[in-house]
Amino acid sequence: MARGIGANCAVLDECRRYALDTAQLHGIWGGLTEPERAECAEKCCCTTTAADIRAPSVSAF
């Protein structure tokens, strides 16, 4: 359902970039699922790695 809603979103690319830049772990972001974002991170030259997306980050709080 989320994919259908976001398919025509005006900020789809920005949303996808945000998800990759911030290693979002859950949900559909920029039309991509978690495994799809991990695959994208492996293929592109962004700072996020597939490991960042697949494994939860530890907070320093």
C-alpha positions as CSV (number, residue, x, y, z in Angstrom):
1,M,0.0,0.0,0.0
2,A,2.8,2.5,0.9
3,R,4.4,1.9,-2.5
4,G,1.2,2.7,-4.3
5,I,0.7,5.9,-2.3
6,G,4.3,7.1,-2.9
7,A,4.6,6.0,-6.5
8,N,3.5,9.5,-7.8
9,C,5.1,11.5,-5.0
10,A,6.7,14.8,-6.0
11,V,9.7,14.2,-3.7
12,L,10.3,10.5,-4.4
13,D,14.0,11.0,-5.3
14,E,14.6,13.3,-2.3
15,C,12.9,10.7,0.0
16,R,15.1,7.9,-1.4
17,R,18.3,9.9,-0.9
18,Y,17.3,10.8,2.6
19,A,16.6,7.1,3.4
20,L,20.0,6.2,2.0
21,D,21.9,9.1,3.7
22,T,20.4,8.3,7.1
23,A,20.3,4.5,6.8
24,Q,16.6,4.2,7.5
25,L,15.9,0.7,8.7
26,H,12.1,0.3,8.5
27,G,9.4,1.0,6.0
28,I,9.1,2.1,2.4
29,W,11.3,5.1,1.7
30,G,11.6,6.6,-1.8
31,G,9.7,3.6,-3.1
32,L,12.3,1.1,-1.8
33,T,12.0,-1.6,0.9
34,E,14.8,-2.2,3.3
35,P,16.4,-5.0,1.2
36,E,16.1,-2.8,-1.9
37,R,17.8,0.2,-0.1
38,A,20.6,-2.1,1.0
39,E,21.1,-3.3,-2.6
40,C,21.0,0.3,-3.8
41,A,23.6,1.3,-1.2
42,E,25.9,-1.5,-2.4
43,K,25.6,-0.2,-6.0
44,C,25.8,3.5,-5.6
45,C,28.5,5.9,-4.3
46,C,26.7,7.1,-1.2
47,T,28.0,7.2,2.3
48,T,25.5,4.6,3.5
49,T,26.5,0.9,3.2
50,A,24.3,-2.1,3.0
51,A,25.5,-3.0,6.6
52,D,24.2,0.3,7.8
53,I,20.7,-0.5,6.6
54,R,20.7,-4.1,7.6
55,A,22.0,-3.7,11.1
56,P,20.5,-1.3,13.7
57,S,22.9,1.5,14.7
58,V,23.9,1.8,18.3
59,S,23.0,5.1,19.9
60,A,25.6,7.0,21.9
61,F,23.0,8.4,24.4
